[in-house]
């Protein structure tokens, strides 16, 4: 089976990337000739996703225009958070309502996605269907270009835990279903709340990525990654 739906989180303010994000939203910053948003879209399209939702807030009109101009047979639309940011969980809950009971990818374009991740997307999908539970793509801290990450989770036999000392970082790619979001009756909440609940139920799966992890979370890291050659 193939997951046909995906959501891209593009509503962030990009505060730590100023002044670059004063006039351009972070997802439209370019690395290696491609915007961060385009990289995320292409990863989903190349996997076979047929419908993509992109949430928008900061400098939203620029992202809307980018999507309008983007040449693809895949249906790409926006989830409008121009007036009120809903945080990650609330944003995904609103944006994926039309996906109904279908599983979907959620992807954060802050990560430098490339075709190198294609096999891991397939493997994550396999883990999801095998275990029938939400799952995250994780990477060991040692593979991160940014060595400031303290770690988000641990991973044992495809099951995620959160402990005092954590060895894995969340890459920004996950598979989820709406029932785990609809449990939360509020409109504004973080995906961290969803994960905490799932972990308490031993119901959050994971897969280890073997890719070098490039995450554009600060201006310093953006400049450092931009200086690398080649960038695919």
LUMVEX-87768 format. One line per 4 residues: number of its first residue (from 0); for each residue x, z, y of N, C-alpha, C. Coordinates in steps of 0.02 Angstrom, whole numbers, plus 32768, in hexadecimal, padded with zeros to 4 digits. Each point is the difference from the previous one (the first is absolute). Last residue first. Layout:
# LUMVEX-87768
NUM	X/Z/Y/X/Z/Y/X/Z/Y | ...
# end
This chain:
# LUMVEX-87768
231	8483/7F6A/8396/7FD3/7FCF/7FE1/7FB7/8013/800B | 80FF/8022/807A/7FC0/8022/7FF4/7FD1/7FCD/7FE2 | 811F/8012/7FFD/7FC1/7FE0/8016/7FC4/802E/7FF4 | 808D/8070/8071/7FFE/7FB8/7FF1/8014/7FF5/7FB8
227	7FB5/80CA/80CE/8015/7FEF/7FBD/7FF9/7FB5/7FF5 | 7FB9/8077/80C6/8047/7FEB/8001/8019/7FEB/7FBB | 7F24/805B/802A/8005/7FBD/801F/8047/7FE5/7FFE | 7FD3/80DD/7FB8/7FE8/7FD0/7FCF/8007/7FB9/801B
223	8036/80AF/8093/802F/8000/7FC8/7FED/7FCC/7FCC | 7F71/8027/80B9/803D/7FDD/8015/8032/7FFB/7FC6 | 7F3C/807B/7FDA/7FEF/7FBA/800B/803E/7FD8/8012 | 8013/80E9/7FEE/7FFE/7FE0/7FBF/7FED/7FB6/8006
219	8003/8082/80C5/8043/7FFE/7FE4/8000/7FDB/7FBD | 7F32/802E/8067/8023/7FCA/8023/8047/7FF7/7FE3 | 7F4E/8068/7F59/801B/8012/8041/8022/7FC2/801F | 7F94/7FF6/7F2A/7FDB/8039/801D/8019/8014/8045
215	8011/7F45/7F35/800A/7FFC/8048/7FD8/8036/8023 | 8077/7FD4/7F02/7FC3/8019/8020/800C/8005/804C | 806B/7FA4/7F03/8008/7FF8/8048/7FBE/8011/8023 | 8083/801B/7EFF/7FC6/800F/8029/8011/7FFD/804A
211	804F/7F8D/7F06/801B/8023/803A/7FC8/8007/8032 | 7FB3/7FE8/7F04/8018/7FDA/803A/8020/802E/8033 | 7F89/802F/7F2A/8049/7FFB/7FFB/801E/7FDB/803B | 7F14/80A0/7FC6/801C/7FC2/8018/804C/8002/7FFA
207	7F33/808B/7F77/8040/8002/8025/8016/7FBA/8013 | 7F01/8071/7FDB/8031/7FD2/7FE2/803F/8001/802B | 7F09/809F/7FD1/8036/7FE4/8027/802C/7FD2/7FD8 | 7EFC/809B/8016/8035/7FDF/7FDB/8036/7FE4/802E
203	7F39/80C9/8000/8024/7FD1/802B/803B/7FE4/7FDA | 7F62/80B4/7FBA/7FE0/7FBE/7FFF/8020/7FCF/8030 | 7FFD/80FF/7FCB/802D/7FDA/7FD4/7FE7/7FB7/7FF9 | 7FA7/80AA/8097/7FD9/7FED/7FC6/8029/7FDB/7FCB
199	805C/8044/80D0/7FE4/803E/7FE5/7FD7/7FF3/7FC1 | 8055/7F49/8079/8036/8023/7FDE/7FE6/8040/7FE0 | 7F6C/7F85/8088/800E/7FDD/7FC1/8036/8023/7FD8 | 7FCF/8052/80D8/7FC7/800B/7FD3/800E/7FE0/7FBC
195	809B/7FD7/80A8/8003/8047/7FED/7FC8/8010/7FCF | 8005/7F28/8061/8034/800A/7FCD/8003/8048/7FE8 | 7F6D/7FCD/80B1/7FEA/7FDF/7FC3/8032/800D/7FC8 | 8039/8047/80D5/7FCB/802B/7FE5/7FE5/7FE4/7FBF
191	809F/7F83/8079/801F/803A/7FE1/7FCD/8030/7FE2 | 7FC5/7F42/8083/8007/7FF2/7FB8/8021/803A/7FDD | 7F79/8037/80E1/803D/7FE0/7FE9/7FFE/7FF0/7FB5 | 7F30/800E/80C2/8028/8028/7FD2/803B/7FD7/7FE8
187	7F04/7FEE/808D/8047/8001/8011/8025/802E/7FD0 | 7F14/7FE2/7FEA/8018/7FBC/8010/804A/7FFC/800D | 7F6B/80AD/7F55/8015/7FF7/8045/801A/7FB9/800A | 7FBF/8056/7F29/7FC6/7FEE/8029/8012/7FF5/8049
183	807F/7FE8/7F08/800A/801F/8041/7FC9/7FE8/802F | 8007/7FA7/7F2A/7FFB/8048/7FF5/8005/8026/8042 | 8026/7F15/7FEC/7FBC/8014/8013/7FF3/804A/7FF2 | 80CD/7F97/7FBE/7FFC/8006/8049/7FBC/801B/8016
179	802D/7FCE/7F1D/802F/8036/8012/8001/800B/804C | 7F80/7F4F/7FA1/7FE2/8040/7FEE/802D/803B/8012 | 803F/7F14/801F/7FD9/8021/8035/7FE4/8044/7FEC | 80EA/7F9E/7F9E/7FBA/7FEB/7FFD/7FD8/802B/8030
175	8117/7FA7/7FDE/7FCE/8034/800A/7FBB/7FE3/7FF3 | 8123/7FD9/8000/7FC1/7FE5/7FE7/7FCE/8039/8000 | 80F4/7FCD/8095/7FD8/8027/7FD1/7FC3/7FD8/7FEA | 80F9/8006/80A2/7FD2/7FD6/7FD9/7FDC/802C/7FCD
171	80AF/804C/8096/7FCD/7FE3/802B/7FD1/7FD2/7FDC | 80BE/8093/7FAF/8016/7FC1/801E/7FCE/7FE4/8033 | 8042/8104/7FB2/7FCA/7FD0/7FFB/8014/7FC0/8025 | 80B1/80AC/7F8C/7FE0/7FEE/8040/7FC7/7FCF/7FF0
167	808F/80C9/7F64/7FE7/7FBD/800C/7FDE/7FFA/8044 | 805D/80CB/7F99/8035/7FCE/7FFA/7FEA/7FBA/8013 | 7FC5/8118/8038/7FE4/7FC0/7FEA/8034/7FC9/8005 | 7FD1/8120/7FFD/8034/7FCD/800A/7FE7/7FBF/7FE1
163	7F66/80AA/8002/802B/801A/8035/8038/7FCF/8011 | 7F30/7F89/7F98/8020/803F/7FF1/802B/8018/803A | 7F39/7F49/7F97/8020/8011/8040/801A/8047/7FF9 | 7FBC/7F24/7F4D/7FF8/8046/8015/8022/8008/8043
159	7FA1/7F2B/7F4B/8020/8019/803D/7FF2/804A/800B | 8016/7F4B/7F23/7FD3/8030/8021/8025/8020/803A | 805E/7F64/7F59/7FCE/7FDC/802A/7FCD/802F/8020 | 80BC/805A/7F86/7FD3/7FDB/7FD3/7FC6/7FE1/8026
155	8076/8089/80A3/800E/800D/7FB9/7FCB/7FDD/7FD5 | 8063/8028/8111/7FDF/7FD2/7FD3/8016/800E/7FB8 | 7FEE/8070/8114/8026/7FF7/7FC2/7FD6/7FD6/7FD1 | 8001/800A/811F/7FE3/800F/7FBF/8036/8003/7FCA
151	8031/7FE1/80EE/7FB9/800D/8002/7FE4/801B/7FBF | 80FB/7FF7/8096/7FDD/7FF4/7FC2/7FB7/8015/8005 | 80B0/7FF7/80AF/8007/803B/7FD5/7FDF/7FF7/7FBC | 8075/7F51/80C1/7FC4/8011/7FDB/800D/803B/7FD1
147	80A6/7F8D/808A/7FE1/803C/801D/7FC1/8016/7FDA | 809C/7F3A/7FE8/800D/803A/7FD5/7FE1/8040/801B | 7FDB/7EE7/8008/7FF9/803B/802A/8008/803F/7FD4 | 8005/7F3A/7F91/8033/7FF5/8034/8001/803C/8030
143	7FAD/8017/7EFE/7FE9/7FF5/8045/803A/7FF6/802F | 8005/8039/7F10/7FFB/7FB9/800D/7FE9/7FF0/8047 | 8013/80E0/7FA5/8043/7FE3/8003/7FFF/7FB5/8010 | 7F39/8087/7FD9/801D/8008/8043/8042/7FDC/8007
139	7F4B/7FA4/7F51/802D/803A/8006/8020/8001/8046 | 7F0B/7F95/7FD7/8047/7FEE/7FF9/802B/803F/8009 | 7EE9/7FA2/7FC5/8030/802F/801B/8047/7FE6/7FF7 | 7EE8/7FB7/7FFE/8043/7FE7/7FF2/8032/802E/8024
135	7F00/8043/7FA2/802C/7FF1/8039/8042/7FE3/7FE7 | 7EE7/8024/7FA7/8048/8004/7FF4/8028/7FE7/803E | 7EF8/8053/7F84/8026/7FE8/803A/804B/8007/7FF4 | 7F70/7FE4/7F26/8004/8032/8035/8028/7FE2/803B
131	7FDF/7FAC/7F10/7FC0/8007/8023/8001/8038/8033 | 80AC/7FA1/7F5E/7FF0/8047/8006/7FBF/800D/8025 | 8052/7F1F/7FD6/800F/8025/7FC2/7FE6/8047/8004 | 7FF4/7F71/80BD/7FCE/7FEE/7FCE/800B/8025/7FBE
127	809D/8023/80B1/7FBD/8013/8016/7FCD/7FF3/7FC9 | 80DD/7FB7/7FE0/7FFB/8049/7FFA/7FBA/8018/8012 | 802F/7F1E/8023/7FFC/800F/7FB8/7FF8/804A/7FF3 | 8029/7FB8/80DC/7FBC/7FED/7FEB/7FF5/8010/7FB6
123	80D6/801A/8056/7FD5/8035/801B/7FB7/7FF2/7FEB | 809F/7F5D/7FCB/8008/803B/7FD5/7FD4/8039/8018 | 8008/7F3B/8081/7FE0/7FF2/7FBF/8003/803E/7FD3 | 8074/800B/80C9/7FB8/7FFF/800E/7FD9/7FF4/7FBF
119	80E7/7FF0/7FF5/7FEB/8046/8004/7FB6/8006/8012 | 8069/7F2C/7FFB/7FF9/801A/7FBC/7FE8/8048/8000 | 802A/7F9A/80D3/7FC9/7FE0/7FDD/7FF6/801C/7FB9 | 80A8/8032/80B8/7FD0/8031/7FE9/7FC9/7FE3/7FD3
115	80AC/7F7F/806E/8021/802B/7FCF/7FD0/8034/7FE3 | 7FCB/7F69/80B5/7FEF/7FE9/7FBD/8021/802A/7FC9 | 7FDA/807E/80E6/8019/7FBE/7FF0/7FEB/7FED/7FB9 | 7FE5/80CA/80DC/7FEB/7FE3/7FC1/801C/7FBA/7FF7
111	8030/80E5/8091/8014/7FBA/8001/7FF1/7FE0/7FBC | 7F78/80D1/807C/8033/7FF0/7FCE/8011/7FB5/8004 | 7F53/8053/8084/803E/801E/8019/803A/7FF4/7FD0 | 7F12/7FC2/7FDF/8031/7FCE/8013/8040/801C/801F
107	7F4A/805D/7F41/8019/8011/8042/8036/7FCE/8014 | 7F22/7FFD/7F4A/8047/7FF4/800E/8010/8010/8048 | 7F43/800E/7F22/8009/8014/8045/804B/7FFC/800E | 7F4A/7F8E/7F3C/8042/8015/8019/7FF9/801A/8047
103	7F33/8008/7F46/8021/7FD9/8034/8045/801C/800E | 7F0E/7FFC/7F4C/8041/801D/8015/8021/7FD4/8034 | 7EF0/800B/7FE2/803D/7FDD/7FEA/803F/8024/8015 | 7F0E/802E/802F/801F/8025/7FC9/8042/7FE1/7FE8
99	7FB5/7FC2/80F4/7FD2/8022/7FD2/8026/8025/7FC9 | 8041/7F77/80CA/801E/7FF5/7FBE/7FD7/8021/7FC9 | 7FD3/8014/80ED/7FE6/7FC2/7FE4/801D/7FF0/7FBB | 804B/80BF/8080/7FBA/8008/7FE8/7FE6/7FC1/7FDE
95	80DF/8036/806E/7FF7/7FE6/7FBC/7FB8/8008/7FE5 | 8054/804C/80DF/8012/7FBA/7FF7/7FEE/7FE3/7FBD | 7FDC/80EB/803B/7FD6/7FD2/8027/800E/7FB7/7FED | 8087/80A3/7F99/7FBA/800B/7FED/7FD2/7FCF/8025
91	80E3/8009/803C/7FF7/7FDC/7FC1/7FB7/8007/7FE9 | 803C/8076/80C1/8006/7FB8/800B/7FF4/7FD8/7FC2 | 8008/80EB/7FF4/7FC3/7FEA/8020/8000/7FB5/800D | 80C5/8061/7FAA/7FC9/8005/7FD0/7FBF/7FE6/801C
87	80C0/8006/8090/8009/7FD2/7FC8/7FC5/8001/7FCF | 7FCC/8037/80FF/8036/8017/7FD4/8001/7FD4/7FC2 | 7F74/7FD4/80BF/7FE2/8026/7FCA/8033/801F/7FD1 | 7FE0/7FA5/8113/802B/7FFE/7FC5/7FE4/8030/7FCB
83	7F7C/7F80/80CF/800F/8040/7FE0/802A/7FF6/7FC1 | 7FBF/7F4B/8094/7FE7/8038/8028/8014/8044/7FE4 | 803C/7F2F/7F92/8016/7FFC/8046/7FEE/803F/8027 | 7FF0/7FAD/7F0F/8007/8046/8014/8018/8004/8048
79	7F99/7F40/7F3E/800B/8012/8046/8003/804C/800A | 803A/7F45/7F3B/7FD7/803C/8005/8011/801F/8043 | 8019/7EF2/7FA4/8019/803E/801E/7FCC/8038/7FF9 | 8048/7F17/7F62/7FD6/8018/8037/801A/8043/8018
75	802F/7F1A/7F50/8020/8039/8022/7FD4/8014/803B | 8003/7F5D/7F10/7FD6/801C/8035/8022/803D/801D | 807D/7F26/7F8D/7FE8/8044/7FF3/7FD7/8018/803C | 8079/7F33/7FFA/7FBE/7FF9/7FE2/7FE1/8044/7FF0
71	80B5/7FC4/80CD/7FFA/8017/7FBB/7FB9/7FF4/7FE8 | 80A3/8009/80EB/7FE6/7FCB/7FD5/8000/8018/7FB7 | 7FEF/807D/80FD/8023/8000/7FC0/7FE0/7FCE/7FD0 | 7FB2/803E/80E2/802E/7FC7/7FFD/8022/7FF9/7FBC
67	7F6D/80B6/802F/7FD9/7FC3/800C/802B/7FC2/7FF7 | 8067/80D3/7FF6/7FD7/7FF4/7FC4/7FD8/7FBF/8007 | 807B/8049/80BB/802F/7FEE/7FCA/7FD9/7FEE/7FC1 | 7F87/8054/80B7/8015/7FBB/800A/802F/7FE8/7FC9
63	7FBC/80E1/7FFD/7FC7/7FD5/7FF4/8013/7FB7/8007 | 809E/809F/803C/7FFA/7FFC/7FB8/7FC5/7FD4/7FED | 801F/802C/80E3/8039/7FD8/7FE8/7FFC/7FF8/7FB4 | 7F64/808B/806E/7FF2/7FB9/800C/8037/7FD3/7FE6
59	8010/80F5/7FFF/7FDA/7FE1/7FC9/7FF5/7FB5/8009 | 8088/80C9/805F/8009/7FB9/8011/7FDD/7FD4/7FCD | 7FEA/80E0/7FA3/802F/7FF5/8036/800D/7FB5/800B | 7F62/8029/7F53/7FF3/802F/8038/802E/7FEE/803B
55	7FA1/7FAC/7EEE/8021/7FF3/8040/7FED/8035/8033 | 8006/7FAE/7EDF/7FE3/8029/8035/802A/7FFB/803F | 7FCB/7F53/7F2C/8036/801C/8029/7FE0/802C/8035 | 7FC2/7F84/7EFF/7FE9/8020/803D/803C/801D/8025
51	7FD0/7F35/7F38/802C/8031/801F/7FDE/801B/8040 | 7FDB/7F65/7F09/7FE0/8019/803C/802A/803A/801C | 8043/7F88/7F3C/7FD6/7FCD/801E/7FDE/8017/8041 | 80EA/802C/7F53/7FCA/8020/8027/7FDA/7FCB/8027
47	80C8/7FE1/7F71/7FBE/7FE7/7FED/7FC6/8023/8023 | 80FB/800D/8017/7FEA/8022/7FC3/7FBB/7FE7/7FEA | 8064/7FB4/80C8/8027/7FE6/7FC8/7FED/8022/7FBE | 7F9D/804C/80CB/7FE9/7FBD/7FEF/8024/7FE5/7FC2
43	8046/80D0/8059/7FBE/8005/7FE1/7FE7/7FBB/7FEA | 80CB/800A/8075/8008/8024/7FC0/7FBD/8004/7FDB | 8002/7FA6/80DB/801A/7FD2/7FCD/800A/8021/7FBD | 7FBB/8084/80BB/7FCC/7FD0/7FED/8019/7FD4/7FC7
39	809C/8092/8060/7FCF/8024/7FD9/7FC8/7FD2/7FE7 | 80A2/7FA6/8091/801F/8012/7FC0/7FCF/8024/7FD2 | 7FBE/7FCE/80DD/8002/7FC3/7FD7/801E/800F/7FBB | 8002/80AB/80A2/7FBC/7FF4/7FE7/7FFF/7FC3/7FD2
35	80C7/8036/8071/7FF3/8031/7FCC/7FBB/7FF5/7FE1 | 807A/7F2B/8067/7FE5/803F/8018/7FF4/802F/7FC5 | 80C2/7F41/8006/7FBB/800B/7FEB/7FE8/8043/801C | 80E2/7FA9/801C/7FD5/7FC7/8010/7FB8/8008/7FEB
31	80AF/80AB/7FE4/8011/7FC4/7FDA/7FD0/7FC7/800A | 7F99/80C8/805F/803F/800A/7FDC/800D/7FC1/7FD8 | 7F4E/8056/80DA/801D/7FD1/7FCF/8041/801A/7FE3 | 7F07/8067/806F/8048/7FFC/8009/801D/7FD6/7FC7
27	7F18/8041/8011/8013/7FBC/8014/804A/7FFB/8014 | 7F8F/80CF/7FBC/7FFC/7FD0/7FC8/8014/7FB9/8012 | 7FFC/80B0/80AC/8036/8005/7FCF/7FFA/7FCE/7FC7 | 7F99/7FC7/80F1/7FF2/8030/7FCB/8036/7FFE/7FCA
23	8029/7FC6/8107/7FF3/7FDE/7FC1/7FF2/8034/7FCA | 8037/803B/80E1/7FDD/7FC1/800C/7FF0/7FD9/7FC1 | 8069/80D8/7FFD/7FD8/8006/803D/7FD6/7FC1/800C | 80A6/802E/7F4C/7FB8/8000/7FF2/7FD5/800B/803E
19	80F3/7FFF/8003/7FEB/7FC1/7FE0/7FB4/7FFD/7FF9 | 8093/80B9/805C/7FD0/7FD9/802A/7FE6/7FC0/7FDE | 7FF1/80B2/7F6D/8002/7FED/8047/8048/7FF6/8016 | 7FA8/804C/7F27/8021/7FBF/8006/8000/7FE7/8048
15	7F96/80CA/7FAB/8048/8009/7FF6/8026/7FBD/8004 | 7F0F/800A/8014/801F/8026/8036/804C/8004/7FF9 | 7F36/7F85/7F8F/8046/7FEC/8004/8028/8025/8034 | 7F0C/8001/7FAE/8015/7FF9/8046/8049/7FEB/8007
11	7F4B/7FC3/7F2C/802B/8034/801D/8017/7FF0/8047 | 7F76/7F7F/7F58/7FE1/801D/803B/802C/8034/8023 | 8007/7F6F/7F2A/8022/7FE5/803B/7FE6/801E/8041 | 7FF8/7FF9/7EE0/7FF9/8033/8035/8029/7FEA/803C
7	7F81/7F74/7F2F/8040/800C/8022/7FF5/802F/803A | 7F7E/7FB8/7F05/7FFC/8015/8046/8045/800E/801B | 7F78/7F6C/7F25/8037/8026/801D/7FF2/8014/8048 | 7F9C/7F83/7EFE/7FF5/801A/8044/803C/8029/8018
3	7FDD/7F9D/7F21/7FF2/7FC9/802E/7FFA/8017/8049 | 8075/803F/7EFF/7FE1/801F/803A/7FFA/7FCB/8037 | 8005/7FD0/7EF0/8024/7FFC/8040/7FD9/8023/8037 | 801B/7FFF/7EDB/7FD6/8000/803C/802B/8000/803F
# end
